[in-house]
Amino acid sequence: MRGIKGVFCVLLSSTTLASGAWKPPFSTLSRWIVDSNGNNVTYAGANWPGAAEVMIPEGMQYASIESTVSKLKSLGMNVVRLTFAIELVDDILDNGGDVTVSKSLINALGSANGTTIFQGIQKANPQINENTTRLEVYDMVAEECAKQGIFVHLDNHISKAMWCCSTDDGNGWFGDTYFDVDKWKRGLSYMVSHAASWSSFVSIGLRNELRQPTTVNASYPYNWETWYAQMIGAASVVNSANSDALIFLGGIDYDTTLSPIPTGNDLGDGREFHLSDFNFSNKLVLEIHNYDSSTTSCDSLSESLLTDGFDALETSNSSIVNVMPVVMTEFGFLQDDTTWQGVYASCLRTWLPLVKAGWITWVLAGSYYIREGIQDADETWGLLNHAWTDWRSQDAVENGMAVMVNSSLA
């Protein structure tokens, strides 16, 4: 496991705190995220999707917001990655304002099913009424997270609200069918400005899983040069709108690699990534996804993770010119009684805490309002069961996920 020794030397000075003791706003210091008191912060949490067609966080017809947040809290987690679609902001700014939860459900699911699901949401969450809008639901989630000591990391998951991700969904790369670059930046600015009123809000991911699109747009070639120009532009917009927010930079190829960033290698036009290119370099974090569940060797997996971008944590490696925090904002696997014991899950459960890297697992959701045309779709990778009432696999959560949380935050 190349570079572990150098990272481990830094771990000895890490500060351990209960999640409620960390004080936003957060910033970065070398390979660490730090709070306003200078304490090191390690993200340990789960994804709560909200970027599909209904455009509200999933599962509220089954469980209250309070109940779902309490599930995160019961595991000792300290952050939730709350996804959103740019279409939500486009509706607000271009189409006459935000629509109600009731109308959005009917638009996505049809009149009969949409009405039934809304009635379920009202029963589980009486504070949501006929006039409650989608963004107001995000406000409610953020408020409950603040009450329970869970930080909110917003993630721009997609432009047009739908299940993500494929090369032909029109959302994959700048200038793709639905990926209007100007509206994307406008949407990021709007959301971080709005989230400034949330005491639980700490960070935002600029874009989820950038990937080579089926439809080519000559104005935005699929390469690192395009990536860098757009990341600088979007990050600047976000920082101008909310200077407190941490800004997460995802890579290419479905966010599986940021390999030239830590080493400052040529991005293809003679230009290199330099933190000095950003006036707010103490607000930048790298994010990586990994779903290499077929791996048969933890040494092999950890070596590839280092090469793909986790080497940015290596403070004593002279080849790393951009030392930065790295968070794995997506990884996941089938939630049953055996998969959590396999090489992939076991390796990440051990390795990420060892290098003190933050992580956010995919996924909390036990089901979706609609996924790829299937209503009330089951999520077999969900920590929660279909009805959001309990863990899908008690063994996987108690002996796997909870152990990972404890190891990361200890």
C-alpha positions as a printed Julia matrix, in Angstrom:
410×3 Matrix{Float64}:
   0.0     0.0     0.0
   2.19    2.79   -1.34
   2.32    5.98    0.7
   0.54    4.67    3.79
   3.54    5.23    6.05
   3.73    8.9     5.11
   0.04    9.45    5.7
   0.02    7.52    8.96
   2.58    9.86   10.49
   0.05   12.66   10.15
  -2.74   10.62   11.72
  -1.12   10.73   15.1
  -2.04   14.41   15.42
  -5.67   13.93   14.39
  -8.29   15.37   16.73
 -11.22   13.16   17.72
 -14.53   14.85   18.43
 -18.18   13.97   18.6
 -19.86   15.21   15.41
 -21.84   17.85   17.27
 -18.6    19.42   18.5
 -17.33   20.36   15.03
 -18.03   24.0    14.26
 -18.71   25.18   10.69
 -17.7    26.79    8.48
 -15.13   24.26    7.37
 -11.95   24.92    5.43
  -8.92   22.87    4.43
  -5.39   22.7     5.79
  -3.03   20.53    3.77
  -4.68   17.06    3.59
  -7.29   17.82    6.25
 -10.73   19.33    6.39
 -10.77   21.47    9.52
 -13.54   23.23   11.42
 -13.58   26.85   12.52
 -11.64   25.93   15.67
  -8.94   24.12   13.72
 -10.11   20.6    14.61
  -9.7    17.91   11.95
 -12.96   16.7    10.41
 -13.48   13.33    8.72
 -16.68   12.82    6.75
 -18.52    9.56    7.49
 -22.02    9.4     6.08
 -24.51    8.23    3.49
 -26.19    9.45    0.31
 -29.84   10.5     0.43
 -30.98   10.86   -3.18
 -33.3    13.62   -4.29
 -32.37   14.26   -7.94
 -34.88   11.99   -9.69
 -38.09   13.1   -11.33
 -39.98   14.09   -8.16
 -37.04   16.29   -7.11
 -37.4    15.79   -3.35
 -35.49   13.46   -1.01
 -36.67    9.88   -1.35
 -38.72    7.78    1.05
 -40.9    10.34    2.78
 -44.1     8.42    2.11
 -42.66    5.7     4.35
 -40.81    7.58    7.09
 -40.61   11.01    8.62
 -37.63   13.23    7.95
 -36.84   13.01   11.66
 -36.86    9.22   11.57
 -34.6     8.98    8.54
 -32.06   11.44    9.91
 -32.11    9.56   13.2
 -31.05    6.4    11.36
 -27.86    8.19   10.26
 -27.36    9.5    13.76
 -27.78    6.04   15.3
 -24.76    4.84   13.32
 -22.67    7.77   14.53
 -22.53    9.27   11.03
 -21.87   12.99   10.74
 -22.86   13.93    7.17
 -25.48   13.29    4.5
 -24.89   13.8     0.79
 -28.16   15.32   -0.39
 -28.5    15.22   -4.17
 -30.4    17.67   -6.35
 -31.09   18.36  -10.02
 -30.41   21.65  -11.79
 -33.94   21.32  -13.22
 -35.24   22.24   -9.76
 -33.57   25.65  -10.0
 -34.52   26.07  -13.66
 -38.18   25.65  -12.69
 -37.86   28.29  -10.0
 -36.07   30.85  -12.18
 -37.45   30.14  -15.66
 -40.82   28.45  -15.25
 -42.76   30.57  -12.82
 -41.35   29.4    -9.51
 -41.03   26.19   -7.56
 -43.93   23.76   -7.72
 -45.58   22.03   -4.8
 -44.63   18.54   -3.66
 -48.12   17.38   -4.61
 -47.85   18.69   -8.16
 -44.34   17.32   -8.62
 -45.48   13.84   -7.55
 -48.39   13.93   -9.96
 -46.12   15.13  -12.78
 -43.7    12.27  -12.14
 -46.01    9.42  -11.15
 -49.39   10.26  -12.65
 -52.48   11.6   -10.95
 -53.59    8.46   -9.1
 -50.2     7.26   -7.86
 -48.89   10.76   -7.26
 -51.89   11.58   -5.08
 -51.56    8.33   -3.13
 -47.85    8.9    -2.46
 -48.52   12.48   -1.38
 -51.08   11.26    1.12
 -48.45    8.9     2.49
 -45.95   11.75    2.75
 -48.48   13.87    4.64
 -49.21   11.03    7.04
 -45.53   10.47    7.82
 -44.63   14.18    7.67
 -47.63   16.29    8.77
 -45.65   19.49    8.33
 -45.82   18.98    4.55
 -49.08   20.33    3.17
 -50.7    21.11   -0.17
 -48.7    24.35   -0.46
 -45.27   22.96    0.49
 -42.76   23.31   -2.34
 -39.89   21.0    -3.2
 -37.17   23.36   -2.0
 -39.03   23.8     1.27
 -38.65   20.05    1.8
 -34.88   20.46    1.44
 -35.15   23.2     4.07
 -36.94   20.78    6.38
 -34.28   18.12    5.9
 -31.5    20.62    6.57
 -33.27   21.85    9.71
 -33.67   18.33   11.05
 -30.04   17.56   10.28
 -29.06   20.61   12.31
 -31.16   19.39   15.24
 -29.48   15.98   15.19
 -25.92   17.1    14.51
 -25.69   15.89   10.91
 -23.93   18.09    8.35
 -25.39   18.59    4.87
 -23.25   18.15    1.77
 -25.21   19.18   -1.32
 -24.45   17.37   -4.56
 -25.41   18.47   -8.05
 -26.21   15.0    -9.29
 -27.66   15.79  -12.68
 -29.23   18.57  -14.8
 -32.5    17.05  -16.02
 -34.06   15.17  -13.12
 -33.83   11.41  -13.68
 -31.89    8.35  -12.57
 -28.15    8.8   -13.05
 -25.94    7.81  -14.86
 -25.26    6.67  -18.42
 -23.35    7.96  -21.42
 -26.54    8.64  -23.38
 -28.75   10.3   -20.73
 -27.88   13.8   -21.94
 -26.37   14.8   -18.6
 -22.87   13.38  -18.85
 -20.58   16.22  -19.91
 -20.55   19.97  -20.37
 -22.75   20.96  -23.31
 -24.52   17.58  -23.4
 -28.2    17.55  -24.41
 -29.47   18.69  -20.98
 -26.18   19.97  -19.55
 -26.45   23.72  -20.17
 -23.22   25.07  -18.68
 -24.58   28.54  -17.87
 -27.66   27.12  -16.16
 -25.48   24.65  -14.28
 -23.38   27.44  -12.81
 -26.49   29.49  -12.1
 -28.05   26.5   -10.34
 -24.97   25.95   -8.17
 -24.94   29.62   -7.21
 -28.64   29.55   -6.35
 -28.4    26.46   -4.18
 -25.4    27.54   -2.14
 -26.94   30.98   -1.66
 -30.14   29.37   -0.45
 -28.27   26.89    1.74
 -26.4    29.73    3.47
 -29.36   29.92    5.86
 -28.93   26.24    6.84
 -26.75   25.92    9.92
 -26.09   22.3     8.88
 -24.75   23.14    5.41
 -20.99   22.75    4.96
 -20.13   21.76    1.38
 -21.21   21.11   -2.2
 -20.11   18.8    -5.01
 -19.97   20.67   -8.32
 -21.08   17.75  -10.51
 -21.66   14.05  -10.12
 -19.88   11.49  -12.32
 -18.7    13.45  -15.34
 -18.4    11.0   -18.24
 -17.85   10.83  -21.98
 -21.21   11.46  -23.67
 -22.6     9.57  -26.63
 -23.41   12.88  -28.3
 -20.24   14.92  -28.89
 -20.26   18.71  -28.48
 -17.26   20.21  -30.26
 -17.31   23.23  -27.95
 -16.59   21.01  -24.96
 -14.18   18.21  -25.91
 -13.96   15.37  -23.41
 -10.56   16.01  -21.85
  -8.83   17.38  -18.76
  -8.41   20.84  -20.29
 -12.18   21.25  -20.56
 -12.62   19.82  -17.08
 -10.16   22.27  -15.56
 -11.62   25.34  -17.22
 -15.14   24.43  -16.1
 -14.1    23.5   -12.56
 -12.34   26.85  -12.11
 -15.36   28.72  -13.46
 -17.95   26.84  -11.42
 -15.92   26.89   -8.22
 -15.47   30.65   -8.55
 -19.22   31.12   -8.97
 -19.91   29.01   -5.87
 -17.32   30.78   -3.76
 -18.7    34.17   -4.77
 -22.21   33.09   -3.78
 -21.21   31.46   -0.48
 -17.61   31.85    0.65
 -18.17   29.51    3.62
 -18.87   26.42    1.51
 -16.3    23.72    0.87
 -16.2    22.89   -2.84
 -15.76   19.27   -3.95
 -14.11   18.62   -7.32
 -15.04   15.31   -8.91
 -13.0    13.72  -11.68
 -13.78   12.14  -15.04
 -14.76    8.63  -16.18
 -17.72    8.54  -13.78
 -15.63   10.27  -11.1
 -13.3     7.31  -10.79
 -10.08    9.21  -11.42
  -8.36   12.48  -10.63
  -4.94   11.04  -11.39
  -3.19   14.13  -12.84
  -4.36   16.46  -10.07
  -2.23   15.48   -7.03
   0.93   15.15   -9.12
   0.34   18.32  -11.13
   0.83   16.48  -14.41
   0.16   18.01  -17.8
  -3.59   18.22  -18.39
  -3.05   18.02  -22.13
  -2.4    21.59  -23.2
   0.74   22.22  -21.19
  -1.33   23.45  -18.27
  -1.25   21.85  -14.85
  -3.59   21.89  -11.86
  -2.32   24.31   -9.26
  -4.09   25.28   -6.07
  -2.77   28.8    -6.66
  -5.14   29.06   -9.65
  -7.94   29.39   -7.09
  -8.15   32.4    -4.77
  -9.99   30.14   -2.3
  -7.67   27.11   -2.33
  -8.46   26.47    1.35
 -12.0    25.52    0.3
 -11.19   22.78   -2.22
 -11.66   19.04   -1.66
 -11.23   16.17   -4.14
 -13.96   13.54   -4.44
 -13.73   10.05   -5.93
 -16.21    7.23   -6.54
 -15.37    3.55   -6.55
 -17.46    0.49   -7.34
 -14.68   -2.02   -8.04
 -16.62   -4.8    -6.33
 -14.93   -7.51   -8.4
 -11.53   -6.87   -6.83
  -9.82   -9.89   -5.32
  -7.02   -8.05   -3.54
  -7.1    -5.19   -1.05
  -3.5    -4.34   -1.94
  -4.5    -3.98   -5.57
  -7.58   -1.9    -4.78
  -5.77    0.44   -2.39
  -2.89    0.88   -4.85
  -5.31    1.88   -7.61
  -7.13    4.27   -5.28
  -3.87    6.01   -4.48
  -3.03    6.33   -8.17
  -6.53    7.58   -8.99
  -6.26   10.51   -6.58
  -5.97    9.47   -2.96
  -2.25   10.17   -3.2
  -3.25   13.81   -2.63
  -3.27   12.8     1.06
   0.44   11.92    1.01
   2.12   14.78    2.83
   5.57   13.18    2.73
   5.59   12.2    -0.95
   7.78   14.63   -2.89
   5.96   13.86   -6.16
   2.67   15.23   -4.79
   2.48   18.94   -5.53
  -1.19   19.41   -4.64
  -1.8    18.04   -1.15
  -5.55   18.14   -0.52
  -8.32   16.34    1.38
  -9.95   13.47   -0.52
 -13.43   12.08    0.19
 -14.95    8.97   -1.4
 -18.45   10.31   -1.93
 -19.82    7.1    -3.45
 -19.15    3.42   -2.94
 -21.58    0.66   -2.17
 -22.64   -2.95   -2.49
 -25.54   -5.32   -2.02
 -26.95   -5.08    1.49
 -27.3    -8.71    2.49
 -25.75  -10.89    5.17
 -22.6   -11.85    3.24
 -21.44   -9.2     0.74
 -20.17   -6.88    3.47
 -17.63   -9.59    4.38
 -16.16   -9.75    0.85
 -12.79   -8.34   -0.25
 -14.18   -5.08   -1.66
 -16.32   -4.05    1.31
 -13.8    -5.29    3.86
 -10.95   -3.45    2.16
 -12.71   -0.09    2.08
 -13.92   -0.58    5.64
 -10.29   -0.94    6.73
  -8.33    1.19    4.28
 -10.35    4.43    4.26
 -10.18    4.82    8.06
  -6.49    3.87    8.0
  -5.61    6.77    5.71
  -8.18    8.96    7.49
 -10.07    9.65    4.29
 -13.66   10.81    4.44
 -16.4     8.76    2.82
 -20.13    8.78    2.05
 -21.68    5.44    1.13
 -24.25    4.8    -1.59
 -26.97    4.56   -0.41
 -29.33    5.25    2.5
 -32.49    4.85    0.41
 -34.48    1.63    0.65
 -36.66    2.52   -2.33
 -37.39    5.28   -4.84
 -40.54    7.13   -5.86
 -39.53    6.2    -9.42
 -36.35    4.79  -10.92
 -35.91    4.26  -14.66
 -39.67    4.15  -15.14
 -40.38    1.76  -12.26
 -42.47    3.29   -9.49
 -41.76    2.36   -5.87
 -38.55    0.71   -7.08
 -36.64   -1.35   -4.53
 -32.99   -0.5    -3.75
 -31.1    -3.66   -2.84
 -28.0    -1.6    -2.02
 -29.95    0.55    0.44
 -28.95    0.58    4.09
 -32.66    0.83    4.86
 -35.33   -1.7     3.92
 -37.96   -0.96    1.28
 -40.28    0.69    3.8
 -37.49    2.74    5.44
 -38.36    1.29    8.86
 -35.22   -0.66    9.71
 -31.89   -1.82    8.28
 -32.1    -4.03    5.23
 -29.38   -6.27    6.68
 -28.75   -6.0    10.39
 -25.43   -7.87    9.99
 -24.16   -5.62    7.22
 -24.96   -2.47    9.18
 -24.0    -3.5    12.71
 -20.88   -5.5    11.87
 -19.85   -3.59    8.75
 -21.04   -0.01    8.39
 -21.12    0.86   12.09
 -17.61   -0.52   12.51
 -16.42    1.64    9.6
 -17.97    4.76   11.14
 -16.34    4.06   14.5
 -12.96    3.39   12.91
 -13.12    6.58   10.84
 -14.12    8.87   13.69
 -12.1     7.28   16.49
